[in-house]
Amino acid sequence: MKQPLNNCARIESVDALRGFAVMAIVLVHNLEHFIYPVYPTDPPAWLGMLDRIVLDGTFSLFAGKAYAIFALLFGLTFFLQNDRQKREG
């Protein structure tokens, strides 16, 4: 039976970026899911403008970048696991 490697070094920056990407994806999904059904019936103009700014700002800052970072890190992690498996036999 193989023993787990205790000296296996993790790449902490990859873990931190993955955590950022997951939190950004959760934020974007929360905005998409929870913001639409709670509009007041007669909102003031400034509230509509503020809502649009927050929604557009969140999507432009987080949406595309979070998915791209997560996909890139998935590929990197898959490569590292595959490379380690090839080296071990």
C-alpha positions as CSV (number, residue, x, y, z in Angstrom):
1,M,0.0,0.0,0.0
2,K,1.4,3.4,-1.0
3,Q,1.8,6.0,1.7
4,P,0.8,9.6,1.0
5,L,3.6,12.0,0.3
6,N,4.1,14.3,3.3
7,N,6.7,16.5,1.6
8,C,4.3,17.4,-1.3
9,A,4.7,21.1,-1.7
10,R,1.6,23.0,-2.6
11,I,1.7,26.1,-4.8
12,E,0.0,28.7,-2.5
13,S,-0.4,31.3,-5.1
14,V,-2.4,28.9,-7.2
15,D,-4.6,28.1,-4.2
16,A,-5.1,31.8,-3.5
17,L,-6.0,32.5,-7.1
18,R,-8.4,29.6,-7.2
19,G,-10.1,30.8,-4.0
20,F,-10.4,34.3,-5.5
21,A,-11.9,32.9,-8.7
22,V,-14.5,30.7,-6.8
23,M,-15.5,33.7,-4.6
24,A,-15.9,35.9,-7.7
25,I,-18.0,33.3,-9.4
26,V,-20.2,32.9,-6.3
27,L,-20.6,36.7,-6.2
28,V,-21.7,36.9,-9.8
29,H,-24.1,34.1,-9.5
30,N,-25.6,35.7,-6.4
31,L,-26.2,38.9,-8.3
32,E,-27.7,37.1,-11.2
33,H,-30.0,35.0,-9.0
34,F,-31.1,37.2,-6.1
35,I,-31.2,40.8,-7.5
36,Y,-34.0,40.5,-10.1
37,P,-37.1,39.6,-8.2
38,V,-36.8,42.3,-5.5
39,Y,-37.3,45.5,-7.5
40,P,-39.8,47.9,-6.0
41,T,-42.8,48.7,-8.1
42,D,-42.0,52.4,-8.6
43,P,-38.2,52.9,-8.0
44,P,-36.6,56.4,-8.1
45,A,-34.3,57.1,-11.0
46,W,-31.2,57.2,-8.9
47,L,-31.9,53.7,-7.6
48,G,-32.1,52.3,-11.1
49,M,-28.9,54.0,-12.1
50,L,-27.1,52.8,-9.0
51,D,-28.4,49.2,-9.6
52,R,-27.1,49.4,-13.2
53,I,-23.7,50.7,-12.1
54,V,-23.3,48.0,-9.5
55,L,-24.4,45.2,-11.9
56,D,-22.3,46.4,-14.8
57,G,-19.3,47.0,-12.6
58,T,-19.5,43.6,-10.9
59,F,-19.8,41.8,-14.2
60,S,-17.0,43.7,-15.9
61,L,-14.6,43.3,-13.0
62,F,-15.4,39.7,-12.0
63,A,-17.5,37.6,-14.4
64,G,-15.3,36.9,-17.4
65,K,-12.0,37.0,-15.5
66,A,-13.2,34.6,-12.8
67,Y,-14.2,32.0,-15.2
68,A,-11.0,32.4,-17.2
69,I,-8.8,32.2,-14.1
70,F,-10.6,29.1,-12.8
71,A,-10.4,27.3,-16.1
72,L,-6.7,28.2,-16.5
73,L,-6.0,26.9,-12.9
74,F,-8.0,23.7,-13.6
75,G,-5.7,23.0,-16.6
76,L,-2.6,23.8,-14.6
77,T,-3.7,21.5,-11.7
78,F,-4.5,18.7,-14.2
79,F,-1.1,19.1,-15.8
80,L,0.7,19.0,-12.5
81,Q,-1.2,15.9,-11.4
82,N,-0.6,14.2,-14.7
83,D,3.1,15.1,-14.7
84,R,3.5,13.8,-11.1
85,Q,1.8,10.6,-12.0
86,K,4.1,10.0,-15.0
87,R,7.2,10.6,-12.9
88,E,6.0,8.2,-10.2
89,G,5.2,5.5,-12.8
